[in-house]
Amino acid sequence: MAELTQTIDQQVWESCKAGAEEAAAALRGALDLDQLDLEIGDPVAYTNEAFSGAFSGPGLVVMLVVEGRAALMLLPESIPWLPTWCAQPDATGQSKLDTLAQELAFTLFPENASIDQNQAKMVNDLAGTVDRGKPDEETSVIPIVLKTGGQTSDEITSKAYLVWPINELKSIFEANQSTPSRPKSGSSKNAPANRVKPKASVDDLPVYAKSLLRVKVPVVVILAQKRQKIGKVLQLGPGSILQFDKSCEETLDLNVGNQEVAKGEAVKVGDKFGLRVTSMVMPDERFCTIRLR
């Protein structure tokens, strides 16, 4: 289990680079944005003199706790697309912020970093929030460039920051009871929008669930199978013929991770062998007997 120290700078930076696209998707979903891209900068040592100006003023803080130490993602209020509802979120808005913190934990940190706690909250003073966390000589900062509008003249570029490790957790959000922010010019999104999609898809999954889709599993097509005594198996050699009870006209089984998921028929794809799926196999139902005492 990794601790948040400068000794894993490279791991965190590489994880941030690899998860930038999914982190951008998490921010788009939570903050009601149609378009947002992230560019991860190089980590630098934190000093109050170097970052006091960048951290000045209110902003959104996403806190991720690992083994008693924290990493803070800071999004200054000066970012033009940061919704004003973040200052006083309703139940829906708070749910979006909580989900954002959870998703960023899965996308911005190495797999061996076990996230114990995550929280997102608007604060009055980013610099004061960082100072109350008692950064030390090990504390580093990764600048994150945020781009909206795509490669056009309407592109807006802002900057967020990932700061770690932070040592004092209890006092981070003290004296940060925010008041509603003044509406930003050109922003009509003052409250979270409940988007209703006519049909569920993979894109609707939260980012931490999408990460499961990257897990590799064996995909096996079973032509036929039978059980044989070990003695007969040891007698096999070149030229041996195994006879199966399965007919050549029967469908083939498709197994994923040792679980049958579909049936199909053999096809030729160029000079390769393929399988055309003809039907899906539903998982077996499992019942547990309830015994009354």
SERO-4910 file (N, C-alpha, C, O; in steps of 0.05 Angstrom, whole numbers):
BEGIN
 pado doro    nc1    nc2    nc3   cac1   cac2   cac3    cc1    cc2    cc3    oc1    oc2    oc3
  Met    A     17    -24      0      0      0      0     18     25      0     35     27     18
  Ala    A     14     43    -19     32     65    -22     25     88     -4      1     94      0
  Glu    A     45    102      8     40    126     23     44    150      4     59    148    -15
  Leu    A     31    173     11     34    196     -6     59    212      3     57    229     20
  Thr    A     81    206     -9    106    221     -4    119    226    -31    110    216    -51
  Gln    A    140    242    -30    154    248    -55    167    223    -67    174    223    -91
  Thr    A    170    202    -52    182    178    -62    165    165    -84    175    148    -99
  Ile    A    139    172    -85    122    161   -106    114    183   -126     94    180   -139
  Asp    A    130    205   -127    124    226   -146    119    215   -174     99    221   -187
  Gln    A    138    198   -183    136    188   -210    111    171   -214     98    172   -235
  Gln    A    105    154   -194     81    137   -196     56    154   -197     38    149   -214
  Val    A     54    174   -181     30    191   -181     28    206   -207      6    208   -219
  Trp    A     50    217   -216     50    232   -241     42    214   -265     25    222   -281
  Glu    A     53    190   -266     46    172   -287     16    164   -286      3    161   -306
  Ser    A      7    160   -261    -22    153   -258    -40    176   -266    -60    171   -279
  Cys    A    -32    200   -260    -47    224   -268    -48    226   -299    -68    232   -310
  Lys    A    -25    221   -311    -24    222   -340    -42    201   -353    -57    207   -372
  Ala    A    -41    177   -341    -57    155   -352    -87    159   -348   -103    151   -364
  Gly    A    -93    172   -325   -122    175   -318   -133    203   -325   -155    209   -317
  Ala    A   -118    219   -341   -127    246   -347   -154    247   -361   -171    263   -355
  Glu    A   -157    229   -381   -182    229   -396   -206    221   -379   -227    234   -381
  Glu    A   -202    201   -361   -224    193   -344   -229    214   -322   -252    219   -314
  Ala    A   -208    228   -313   -212    250   -293   -227    273   -306   -244    285   -293
  Ala    A   -221    278   -331   -236    299   -346   -266    292   -348   -283    308   -345
  Ala    A   -271    266   -353   -299    257   -355   -313    260   -329   -337    266   -328
  Ala    A   -299    254   -307   -311    257   -280   -318    286   -274   -339    292   -264
  Leu    A   -300    305   -282   -305    333   -278   -328    342   -295   -345    358   -286
  Arg    A   -329    333   -320   -351    341   -338   -378    332   -326   -397    347   -326
  Gly    A   -379    307   -316   -404    297   -306   -413    311   -281   -437    317   -277
  Ala    A   -394    316   -263   -401    328   -237   -407    358   -239   -425    368   -224
  Leu    A   -394    372   -257   -396    401   -258   -412    411   -282   -411    435   -289
  Asp    A   -427    393   -295   -446    400   -316   -432    413   -340   -441    434   -350
  Leu    A   -410    401   -349   -395    412   -371   -399    395   -396   -400    370   -394
  Asp    A   -400    408   -419   -403    393   -444   -376    384   -454   -373    363   -467
  Gln    A   -355    400   -448   -328    393   -458   -307    403   -439   -309    425   -428
  Leu    A   -288    386   -434   -265    392   -416   -243    372   -421   -247    348   -422
  Asp    A   -218    383   -424   -195    366   -428   -174    373   -407   -173    396   -398
  Leu    A   -158    354   -398   -137    359   -378   -110    354   -390   -106    336   -406
  Glu    A    -91    370   -382    -62    366   -388    -47    366   -362    -48    386   -347
  Ile    A    -33    345   -356    -19    342   -331     10    353   -334     25    345   -351
  Gly    A     17    372   -316     43    383   -316     63    367   -300     55    346   -288
  Asp    A     88    376   -298    109    362   -283    107    370   -254    102    393   -248
  Pro    A    111    351   -235    110    357   -206    133    375   -198    156    373   -207
  Val    A    127    394   -180    147    412   -169    144    413   -139    122    407   -128
  Ala    A    165    420   -125    164    422    -95    147    445    -87    147    467    -99
  Tyr    A    131    441    -66    113    462    -56    129    481    -38    143    473    -20
  Thr    A    125    507    -42    133    528    -24    111    548    -22     97    554    -42
  Asn    A    107    560      1     86    580      5     90    604    -13     71    615    -23
  Glu    A    116    612    -16    122    635    -32    114    631    -62    104    649    -75
  Ala    A    119    607    -71    114    601   -100     85    599   -106     77    605   -129
  Phe    A     69    589    -88     41    583    -94     20    600    -79     -4    595    -82
  Ser    A     29    619    -63     10    635    -48     -9    650    -66    -33    653    -61
  Gly    A      2    660    -89    -14    675   -108    -34    656   -123    -57    663   -127
  Ala    A    -24    633   -131    -40    614   -146    -63    603   -129    -85    597   -139
  Phe    A    -58    601   -102    -79    590    -84    -96    611    -71   -111    604    -53
  Ser    A    -93    636    -79   -108    657    -66   -138    656    -73   -145    649    -96
  Gly    A   -155    663    -54   -184    664    -59   -198    638    -55   -186    618    -47
  Pro    A   -225    638    -59   -241    614    -55   -236    594    -77   -223    599    -97
  Gly    A   -247    570    -72   -245    549    -93   -256    522    -82   -264    520    -59
  Leu    A   -257    503   -100   -266    476    -93   -242    459    -86   -223    458   -101
  Val    A   -244    445    -64   -223    427    -54   -233    399    -54   -254    393    -42
  Val    A   -218    381    -68   -224    352    -67   -202    339    -50   -179    339    -58
  Met    A   -210    328    -27   -190    316     -9   -191    286    -11   -213    273    -10
  Leu    A   -168    273    -15   -165    244    -17   -146    235      4   -123    244      4
  Val    A   -154    218     22   -138    210     46   -127    182     42   -142    163     36
  Val    A   -101    179     46    -88    153     45    -71    150     70    -52    164     74
  Glu    A    -79    130     87    -63    123    110    -57    148    128    -34    151    136
  Gly    A    -77    164    133    -73    187    151    -61    211    139    -58    232    153
  Arg    A    -55    211    113    -44    234    100    -62    240     76    -76    222     66
  Ala    A    -62    265     67    -82    272     46    -68    284     22    -46    295     23
  Ala    A    -82    282     -1    -76    296    -25   -100    315    -31   -123    307    -27
  Leu    A    -94    339    -39   -115    359    -44   -114    367    -74    -93    375    -84
  Met    A   -137    365    -87   -140    376   -114   -154    403   -111   -176    404   -100
  Leu    A   -141    425   -119   -151    452   -116   -161    463   -142   -146    463   -162
  Leu    A   -186    471   -143   -198    484   -167   -207    512   -159   -228    516   -147
  Pro    A   -190    533   -165   -197    560   -157   -224    570   -168   -232    561   -189
  Glu    A   -237    588   -153   -262    598   -162   -259    615   -187   -279    620   -202
  Ser    A   -235    624   -193   -230    640   -217   -234    623   -243   -237    635   -264
  Ile    A   -235    597   -240   -241    580   -263   -269    587   -273   -288    584   -258
  Pro    A   -272    597   -298   -298    608   -306   -321    589   -307   -344    597   -305
  Trp    A   -316    563   -310   -338    543   -312   -345    530   -286   -362    512   -286
  Leu    A   -333    538   -264   -339    525   -238   -367    535   -230   -371    559   -225
  Pro    A   -387    517   -227   -414    525   -222   -417    539   -195   -403    531   -175
  Thr    A   -434    558   -193   -438    573   -168   -452    556   -147   -450    562   -123
  Trp    A   -466    535   -156   -480    518   -136   -461    502   -118   -470    491    -98
  Cys    A   -436    501   -126   -416    486   -110   -413    499    -82   -406    485    -63
  Ala    A   -419    525    -79   -416    538    -53   -436    528    -33   -430    524    -10
  Gln    A   -461    524    -42   -482    514    -25   -498    492    -40   -521    498    -49
  Pro    A   -486    469    -44   -500    448    -60   -524    437    -45   -524    434    -21
  Asp    A   -545    431    -61   -567    416    -50   -560    387    -49   -537    379    -54
  Ala    A   -580    369    -43   -574    341    -41   -562    329    -66   -544    313    -66
  Thr    A   -574    338    -89   -564    328   -115   -536    338   -120   -519    323   -129
  Gly    A   -531    363   -115   -504    375   -119   -483    362   -101   -461    356   -110
  Gln    A   -490    357    -75   -471    344    -57   -465    316    -66   -442    307    -64
  Ser    A   -485    302    -77   -481    275    -87   -461    276   -110   -444    259   -113
  Lys    A   -464    297   -127   -445    299   -150   -417    304   -140   -398    293   -151
  Leu    A   -414    321   -120   -387    327   -110   -375    302    -96   -351    297    -99
  Asp    A   -391    287    -82   -381    263    -69   -372    243    -90   -352    229    -87
  Thr    A   -388    240   -111   -381    222   -133   -355    231   -147   -339    215   -154
  Leu    A   -353    257   -151   -328    268   -163   -304    261   -147   -284    252   -158
  Ala    A   -305    264   -120   -282    257   -103   -276    228   -105   -252    220   -106
  Gln    A   -296    211   -106   -291    182   -108   -279    175   -134   -261    158   -135
  Glu    A   -289    187   -156   -278    180   -182   -250    190   -186   -234    176   -198
  Leu    A   -244    214   -176   -216    224   -179   -197    206   -163   -174    203   -171
  Ala    A   -206    195   -141   -189    177   -125   -181    153   -141   -158    144   -139
  Phe    A   -199    143   -158   -193    119   -174   -177    126   -199   -163    108   -210
  Thr    A   -178    151   -208   -165    157   -234   -138    171   -232   -122    169   -250
  Leu    A   -133    185   -209   -109    201   -208    -87    188   -191    -65    200   -189
  Phe    A    -92    165   -179    -72    153   -161    -66    125   -169    -83    111   -181
  Pro    A    -42    115   -162    -34     88   -169    -53     67   -157    -66     73   -137
  Glu    A    -54     44   -169    -72     23   -160    -65     14   -131    -82      5   -117
  Asn    A    -39     16   -124    -31      7    -97    -35     29    -76    -27     25    -53
  Ala    A    -47     51    -83    -54     72    -63    -83     68    -55   -101     73    -70
  Ser    A    -86     58    -30   -113     52    -20   -125     78     -9   -115     89     11
  Ile    A   -147     88    -21   -160    112    -12   -178    106     11   -197     90      9
  Asp    A   -172    118     35   -188    113     59   -212    132     61   -232    125     73
  Gln    A   -210    155     49   -231    175     52   -229    195     29   -208    200     19
  Asn    A   -252    205     20   -252    226      0   -275    246      5   -296    238     15
  Gln    A   -270    271     -1   -290    292      4   -285    315    -14   -262    321    -21
  Ala    A   -306    329    -23   -304    353    -40   -321    375    -27   -344    371    -20
  Lys    A   -308    399    -25   -322    421    -12   -311    447    -21   -288    450    -27
  Met    A   -329    467    -23   -321    494    -30   -311    508     -5   -323    506     16
  Val    A   -288    522     -8   -276    536     15   -272    566      8   -272    574    -15
  Asn    A   -269    582     29   -265    611     25   -237    618     17   -232    638      4
  Asp    A   -217    602     26   -189    609     22   -173    584     17   -167    568     35
  Leu    A   -165    580     -8   -149    556    -16   -122    556     -1   -114    535      9
  Ala    A   -109    579     -1    -82    580     12    -84    573     41    -67    559     52
  Gly    A   -105    584     55   -108    578     83   -114    549     88   -106    537    108
  Thr    A   -129    537     70   -136    509     72   -111    492     70   -107    473     86
  Val    A    -93    498     51    -68    484     48    -50    488     73    -38    469     83
  Asp    A    -49    513     83    -32    518    106    -41    503    131    -25    493    146
  Arg    A    -68    501    135    -78    486    158    -72    457    156    -71    443    176
  Gly    A    -67    447    131    -59    419    128    -30    414    134    -22    391    134
  Lys    A    -15    435    141     13    433    149     30    418    128     41    396    134
  Pro    A     33    430    104     52    418     85     80    420     95     87    437    111
  Asp    A     98    402     85    125    402     94    144    400     70    136    404     48
  Glu    A    169    393     76    189    392     54    184    370     34    195    370     13
  Glu    A    167    351     42    160    329     23    137    336      4    132    322    -15
  Thr    A    123    358     10     99    365     -5    106    374    -33    124    390    -38
  Ser    A     91    363    -52     95    369    -81     69    379    -93     47    376    -81
  Val    A     71    392   -116     48    402   -130     49    393   -159     70    396   -172
  Ile    A     27    383   -170     25    377   -198      5    397   -210    -18    396   -203
  Pro    A     14    415   -228     -5    433   -241    -21    418   -262    -10    401   -276
  Ile    A    -46    424   -264    -64    411   -283    -78    433   -300    -93    449   -290
  Val    A    -72    433   -326    -84    452   -344   -111    442   -353   -114    419   -362
  Leu    A   -132    459   -350   -159    452   -357   -167    468   -382   -164    492   -383
  Lys    A   -177    454   -402   -184    467   -428   -213    461   -435   -221    438   -434
  Thr    A   -228    482   -441   -255    478   -451   -257    492   -478   -242    510   -484
  Gly    A   -276    483   -494   -280    496   -520   -266    483   -543   -271    490   -567
  Gly    A   -248    463   -538   -234    449   -560   -214    467   -573   -206    488   -563
  Gln    A   -205    459   -596   -184    473   -611   -197    495   -628   -196    494   -653
  Thr    A   -209    514   -615   -222    536   -629   -215    562   -616   -201    563   -595
  Ser    A   -225    584   -627   -220    611   -616   -234    614   -589   -228    632   -574
  Asp    A   -254    597   -584   -270    599   -559   -257    583   -536   -268    582   -514
  Glu    A   -234    572   -541   -221    555   -520   -214    572   -496   -203    594   -498
  Ile    A   -220    562   -472   -215    575   -447   -195    557   -431   -201    533   -428
  Thr    A   -173    568   -422   -153    552   -408   -152    562   -379   -149    586   -374
  Ser    A   -153    544   -360   -151    550   -332   -131    530   -319   -121    512   -333
  Lys    A   -126    533   -293   -107    515   -281   -117    506   -253   -126    522   -238
  Ala    A   -114    480   -248   -119    468   -222    -93    457   -212    -73    457   -226
  Tyr    A    -93    447   -187    -69    437   -174    -74    413   -157    -95    411   -144
  Leu    A    -56    394   -158    -57    371   -141    -34    373   -121    -10    373   -129
  Val    A    -40    374    -95    -20    379    -74    -20    356    -55    -41    347    -45
  Trp    A      4    345    -49      7    324    -29     36    322    -20     53    333    -33
  Pro    A     42    309      3     22    301     22     15    323     41     31    342     46
  Ile    A     -9    323     51    -19    341     72    -22    325     97    -33    303     97
  Asn    A    -11    335    119     -8    319    144    -30    322    164    -37    303    178
  Glu    A    -42    346    166    -62    352    187    -89    352    173    -96    370    158
  Leu    A   -106    331    178   -131    328    164   -154    342    178   -172    353    165
  Lys    A   -155    341    205   -178    350    219   -184    380    215   -207    389    216
  Ser    A   -163    396    211   -167    425    210   -168    435    181   -169    460    177
  Ile    A   -167    418    162   -166    427    134   -190    444    127   -187    465    115
  Phe    A   -214    435    134   -239    449    127   -249    468    149   -272    476    147
  Glu    A   -233    474    169   -242    492    190   -243    521    179   -228    528    161
  Ala    A   -262    537    190   -265    565    182   -270    568    152   -261    587    140
  Asn    A   -284    548    140   -289    549    112   -319    547    105   -326    535     85
  Gln    A   -336    559    122   -364    559    116   -369    579     94   -371    603     99
  Ser    A   -372    569     70   -374    587     46   -401    599     44   -422    588     52
  Thr    A   -402    623     33   -427    636     26   -431    633     -4   -411    628    -18
  Pro    A   -455    636    -14   -460    632    -43   -442    650    -59   -439    674    -53
  Ser    A   -430    639    -80   -413    655    -98   -429    672   -116   -452    666   -122
  Arg    A   -418    694   -124   -431    712   -143   -432    698   -170   -412    687   -179
  Pro    A   -455    699   -184   -457    686   -210   -436    697   -229   -432    721   -231
  Lys    A   -424    679   -244   -404    687   -264   -417    696   -289   -438    685   -297
  Ser    A   -406    716   -302   -417    725   -327   -416    704   -348   -396    689   -350
  Gly    A   -438    702   -363   -439    682   -385   -445    654   -376   -446    636   -392
  Ser    A   -451    651   -349   -457    624   -339   -486    623   -332   -495    638   -315
  Ser    A   -501    605   -343   -529    601   -337   -534    576   -321   -557    570   -315
  Lys    A   -513    562   -313   -516    537   -299   -512    543   -269   -490    540   -258
  Asn    A   -533    551   -255   -532    557   -227   -540    534   -209   -538    535   -185
  Ala    A   -549    512   -221   -558    489   -206   -552    464   -222   -551    465   -247
  Pro    A   -547    442   -208   -542    417   -223   -565    410   -241   -588    412   -232
  Ala    A   -559    401   -264   -580    392   -283   -584    362   -281   -564    347   -282
  Asn    A   -609    353   -279   -614    325   -279   -618    315   -307   -639    320   -319
  Arg    A   -598    302   -318   -599    294   -345   -613    267   -347   -605    248   -333
  Val    A   -633    265   -364   -647    240   -368   -640    229   -395   -645    242   -416
  Lys    A   -628    206   -396   -620    194   -421   -639    172   -428   -647    156   -410
  Pro    A   -647    170   -453   -668    150   -460   -658    122   -457   -675    104   -454
  Lys    A   -633    117   -459   -623     90   -458   -596     89   -444   -578    105   -450
  Ala    A   -593     70   -426   -568     67   -411   -546     56   -429   -552     40   -447
  Ser    A   -522     64   -425   -499     55   -440   -475     54   -422   -475     63   -399
  Val    A   -453     44   -433   -428     43   -418   -419     71   -410   -407     74   -389
  Asp    A   -424     91   -427   -416    118   -421   -430    129   -396   -420    148   -384
  Asp    A   -452    117   -388   -466    126   -364   -454    116   -338   -461    125   -317
  Leu    A   -436     97   -340   -424     86   -316   -406    106   -303   -394    122   -317
  Pro    A   -404    106   -276   -384    124   -263   -356    115   -271   -351     93   -279
  Val    A   -337    134   -268   -310    129   -277   -297    105   -263   -283     89   -275
  Tyr    A   -302    103   -236   -289     81   -222   -300     54   -232   -286     34   -230
  Ala    A   -325     53   -242   -336     28   -253   -324     23   -281   -319      0   -288
  Lys    A   -320     45   -296   -308     42   -323   -280     30   -321   -271     16   -339
  Ser    A   -266     35   -299   -239     25   -296   -239     -6   -296   -219    -18   -303
  Leu    A   -261    -18   -287   -263    -47   -287   -263    -58   -315   -256    -81   -320
  Leu    A   -272    -41   -334   -273    -51   -362   -245    -55   -374   -243    -66   -396
  Arg    A   -225    -45   -361   -197    -48   -371   -184    -74   -361   -162    -81   -369
  Val    A   -198    -88   -343   -187   -113   -333   -187   -134   -355   -207   -138   -368
  Lys    A   -164   -147   -359   -162   -168   -380   -170   -195   -369   -162   -203   -348
  Val    A   -187   -209   -385   -196   -236   -377   -192   -254   -402   -193   -245   -424
  Pro    A   -187   -280   -397   -184   -299   -420   -211   -303   -434   -231   -308   -421
  Val    A   -210   -302   -461   -234   -308   -477   -228   -333   -493   -209   -334   -509
  Val    A   -243   -354   -488   -237   -381   -499   -262   -392   -514   -284   -390   -504
  Val    A   -257   -402   -538   -278   -416   -553   -273   -446   -550   -251   -456   -557
  Ile    A   -293   -460   -539   -290   -489   -534   -303   -504   -557   -328   -503   -560
  Leu    A   -287   -518   -572   -298   -535   -594   -313   -559   -583   -335   -565   -591
  Ala    A   -301   -572   -564   -313   -596   -551   -296   -603   -527   -273   -594   -525
  Gln    A   -306   -618   -508   -291   -626   -485   -301   -652   -474   -325   -659   -478
  Lys    A   -284   -667   -461   -291   -692   -448   -271   -699   -426   -250   -687   -425
  Arg    A   -279   -716   -409   -261   -725   -387   -248   -751   -395   -261   -769   -406
  Gln    A   -222   -753   -389   -207   -777   -395   -190   -785   -371   -181   -768   -355
  Lys    A   -186   -811   -367   -168   -820   -346   -140   -811   -353   -132   -810   -376
  Ile    A   -125   -805   -332    -97   -796   -335    -81   -816   -351    -63   -809   -367
  Gly    A    -87   -842   -347    -72   -862   -362    -75   -860   -392    -56   -863   -407
  Lys    A   -100   -854   -401   -104   -850   -430    -92   -824   -440    -82   -823   -463
  Val    A    -92   -804   -423    -79   -778   -431    -49   -782   -436    -38   -771   -454
  Leu    A    -37   -798   -419     -8   -803   -421     -1   -819   -446     22   -819   -455
  Gln    A    -21   -833   -457    -16   -849   -481    -18   -833   -507    -13   -843   -529
  Leu    A    -27   -807   -505    -30   -790   -529     -2   -785   -541     18   -782   -527
  Gly    A     -2   -783   -567     22   -776   -582     15   -766   -609     -9   -765   -616
  Pro    A     34   -759   -626     29   -750   -653     13   -771   -669     20   -794   -669
  Gly    A     -9   -763   -681    -26   -781   -696    -49   -792   -681    -67   -804   -692
  Ser    A    -50   -787   -654    -72   -797   -638    -97   -782   -645    -96   -758   -651
  Ile    A   -120   -795   -645   -146   -782   -651   -164   -784   -626   -168   -806   -615
  Leu    A   -174   -762   -618   -193   -761   -596   -221   -758   -607   -226   -740   -624
  Gln    A   -239   -775   -599   -266   -774   -609   -284   -761   -587   -283   -769   -564
  Phe    A   -300   -742   -596   -319   -728   -577   -347   -735   -585   -353   -742   -607
  Asp    A   -365   -733   -565   -393   -738   -569   -407   -715   -583   -430   -719   -593
  Lys    A   -394   -693   -585   -407   -669   -596   -408   -671   -627   -388   -678   -639
  Ser    A   -430   -664   -639   -433   -664   -668   -419   -639   -680   -417   -618   -667
  Cys    A   -410   -643   -704   -397   -620   -719   -417   -597   -724   -408   -575   -729
  Glu    A   -443   -603   -724   -463   -583   -730   -472   -567   -706   -486   -547   -708
  Glu    A   -464   -576   -682   -472   -562   -658   -456   -536   -655   -435   -533   -666
  Thr    A   -468   -518   -639   -455   -492   -634   -432   -495   -616   -429   -514   -601
  Leu    A   -414   -475   -617   -390   -475   -600   -396   -457   -576   -413   -439   -576
  Asp    A   -381   -463   -554   -385   -448   -529   -363   -426   -527   -340   -430   -533
  Leu    A   -372   -402   -519   -354   -380   -514   -352   -375   -484   -372   -368   -471
  Asn    A   -328   -379   -472   -324   -375   -444   -307   -350   -439   -287   -346   -453
  Val    A   -315   -335   -419   -299   -311   -411   -294   -314   -381   -312   -314   -365
  Gly    A   -268   -316   -375   -261   -320   -347   -273   -345   -335   -282   -345   -312
  Asn    A   -272   -367   -350   -283   -393   -341   -313   -393   -337   -323   -410   -324
  Gln    A   -326   -373   -348   -355   -372   -346   -367   -371   -374   -360   -354   -391
  Glu    A   -386   -390   -380   -398   -390   -407   -417   -366   -410   -434   -361   -393
  Val    A   -412   -351   -431   -428   -326   -435   -444   -327   -461   -463   -311   -464
  Ala    A   -436   -343   -481   -449   -343   -507   -444   -369   -522   -427   -385   -514
  Lys    A   -460   -373   -543   -457   -395   -561   -455   -383   -589   -466   -362   -595
  Gly    A   -441   -398   -607   -438   -387   -634   -429   -409   -654   -427   -432   -647
  Glu    A   -424   -400   -678   -415   -418   -699   -389   -408   -711   -383   -384   -712
  Ala    A   -373   -428   -720   -346   -421   -731   -349   -408   -758   -366   -416   -774
  Val    A   -333   -387   -762   -332   -372   -787   -303   -367   -795   -285   -369   -778
  Lys    A   -299   -361   -820   -272   -355   -830   -271   -325   -834   -287   -313   -848
  Val    A   -251   -312   -821   -247   -283   -824   -219   -279   -837   -199   -279   -823
  Gly    A   -220   -276   -863   -194   -275   -878   -182   -302   -877   -194   -322   -885
  Asp    A   -157   -304   -866   -145   -330   -862   -145   -337   -833   -130   -354   -824
  Lys    A   -163   -324   -817   -164   -330   -789   -191   -344   -782   -210   -344   -797
  Phe    A   -190   -356   -759   -214   -369   -748   -229   -350   -731   -217   -334   -716
  Gly    A   -256   -350   -733   -272   -332   -717   -297   -346   -707   -303   -369   -714
  Leu    A   -312   -331   -690   -337   -342   -679   -359   -322   -683   -356   -299   -674
  Arg    A   -381   -330   -696   -404   -313   -698   -423   -320   -675   -433   -342   -674
  Val    A   -429   -301   -657   -446   -306   -634   -475   -308   -644   -485   -291   -658
  Thr    A   -487   -330   -636   -515   -334   -644   -535   -331   -620   -558   -325   -624
  Ser    A   -525   -334   -596   -542   -331   -572   -525   -326   -548   -502   -334   -546
  Met    A   -537   -312   -528   -523   -306   -503   -533   -325   -482   -556   -334   -483
  Val    A   -516   -332   -463   -523   -350   -442   -526   -334   -416   -507   -322   -407
  Met    A   -549   -335   -404   -554   -321   -379   -541   -336   -356   -540   -361   -356
  Pro    A   -530   -322   -336   -518   -336   -313   -538   -353   -298   -562   -346   -297
  Asp    A   -529   -374   -285   -546   -391   -270   -557   -377   -245   -543   -362   -232
  Glu    A   -583   -381   -240   -594   -369   -216   -585   -385   -191   -583   -410   -192
  Arg    A   -581   -371   -170   -572   -384   -146   -592   -378   -124   -600   -356   -119
  Phe    A   -600   -399   -110   -619   -397    -88   -606   -407    -62   -592   -427    -62
  Cys    A   -613   -393    -41   -603   -401    -14   -627   -410      2   -648   -395      3
  Thr    A   -625   -432     15   -647   -442     32   -648   -426     58   -627   -424     72
  Ile    A   -671   -415     65   -674   -401     90   -685   -420    111   -707   -431    107
  Arg    A   -670   -423    132   -679   -441    153   -688   -424    177   -673   -407    187
  Leu    A   -712   -429    186   -723   -416    210   -714   -431    235   -717   -455    237
  Arg    A   -704   -416    253   -695   -428    279   -718   -429    299   -715   -439    321
***
